[in-house]
Amino acid sequence: HKSQGNEFDAVVIPLLNVTEQLGYRNLLYTGVTRAKKLLILLGSEEQIYRMTRNDKKAKRYSALKYFLTEDS
């Protein structure tokens, strides 16, 4: 994600209709910690609660294994 390592004066995080596949705690944490002065969370308390409880790791699919094991 492009905000990694950056901070902003204001951050707005839309949490409306977030699926379980995207509603990870670490994603919410990243967004929240980018705000220096103002943070706005758009969504229900229930959605925010679900995200804080969802500590599953997102599966990352890449072709790295293929490139490392491919015969040259």
C-alpha positions as MATLAB code, in Angstrom:
seq = 'HKSQGNEFDAVVIPLLNVTEQLGYRNLLYTGVTRAKKLLILLGSEEQIYRMTRNDKKAKRYSALKYFLTEDS';
ca = [
       0.000    0.000    0.000;
       1.231    3.436   -0.880;
       0.804    5.045    2.544;
       3.369    2.798    4.224;
       5.938    4.970    5.958;
       4.056    8.227    5.266;
       2.079   10.497    7.582;
      -0.698   12.916    6.714;
      -2.347   15.782    8.601;
      -5.781   14.259    7.984;
      -6.788   10.691    7.175;
     -10.258    9.492    6.170;
     -10.833    5.734    6.258;
     -14.061    4.510    4.628;
     -15.151    1.281    6.312;
     -18.525    0.918    4.638;
     -19.184   -2.536    3.179;
     -15.670   -3.799    3.921;
     -15.466   -7.521    3.254;
     -13.802   -9.918    5.659;
     -11.086  -10.494    3.066;
     -10.072   -6.828    3.313;
     -11.069   -6.072    6.893;
      -7.818   -6.938    8.601;
      -6.661   -5.353   11.833;
      -3.225   -4.520   10.417;
      -4.803   -2.602    7.525;
      -6.903   -0.536    9.949;
      -3.850    0.021   12.174;
      -1.818    1.266    9.212;
      -4.487    3.789    8.271;
      -5.024    5.010   11.839;
      -1.316    5.493   12.529;
      -0.859    7.665    9.419;
      -2.980   10.498   10.853;
      -0.991   13.287   12.516;
      -3.846   15.667   13.432;
      -7.234   14.366   12.275;
      -8.656   10.863   11.807;
     -12.127   10.199   10.431;
     -13.485    6.638   10.383;
     -16.580    6.264    8.205;
     -18.466    3.157    9.251;
     -20.291    1.496   12.064;
     -18.828    0.668   15.455;
     -19.592   -2.959   14.645;
     -17.423   -2.837   11.509;
     -14.542   -1.251   13.399;
     -14.892   -3.871   16.144;
     -14.840   -6.700   13.568;
     -11.678   -5.315   12.007;
      -9.923   -4.993   15.352;
     -10.784   -8.636   16.086;
      -9.671   -9.917   12.656;
      -5.981  -10.658   13.139;
      -5.729  -13.121   10.261;
      -2.864  -12.574    7.892;
      -3.711  -11.697    4.320;
      -2.526  -14.279    1.833;
      -0.157  -12.803   -0.674;
       0.098  -14.442   -4.037;
       3.167  -13.795   -6.100;
       5.254  -15.593   -8.651;
       8.409  -15.300   -6.548;
       8.579  -19.043   -5.857;
       8.216  -19.711   -9.583;
      11.035  -17.322  -10.483;
      13.340  -18.735   -7.805;
      12.807  -22.362   -8.837;
      12.635  -21.884  -12.603;
      15.512  -23.391  -14.568;
      17.438  -20.725  -16.450;
];
